[in-house]
Amino acid sequence: AIGAQSGQASMLVSARTPTVSTLSQSWANEVTQSESFSSVQWETSVSVTVTTLDHLVGRYGIPAFCKIDVEGYELEALLGLTQPLPALSFEFVTAAPEVALGCLERLQTLASYEYNWSRGERHQWESGSWISGAEMAMTLRQMPVDGGSGDIYARRLD
């Protein structure tokens, strides 16, 4: 697992929908309030080893692209990164927009980025052009709570 610090963490596991297993209890609590997650249950938890993006960059080098899809733990993953990456993506869930909003803020502390996004698994740009962090944040805030999920893509400007 990836987080802000190396160590151990408890991962909540959903046996019926394992793709939404998460390290974030608060995210799990929040998204179950939305219709799209209302039937999800996290029945068990397991202890997992957590490392940081900085550790992985130190070991393997700076990636050309990094996809972060960690079910509500995206901001914590980015807090474990102290150097900018050329390009990356992170998931957003409209039932818990503050996670993605925090990611936008975190990236701006590392470098200047521009953004685009896609809904669900469509892999098609929603914006006709790359937009600023402020515009991306406004777009997120305007999405309905039950608007689903998608990915935000960031590419470094400097």
PyMOL commands that set and color helices and strands:
alter all, ss='L'
color gray80, all
select helices_A, chain A and resi 18-20+25-31+35-37+53-60+74-79+97-110+133-142
alter helices_A, ss='H'
color red, helices_A
select strands_A, chain A and resi 7-13+44-50+66-68+87-93+113-119+149-156
alter strands_A, ss='S'
color yellow, strands_A
deselect
rebuild
show_as cartoon
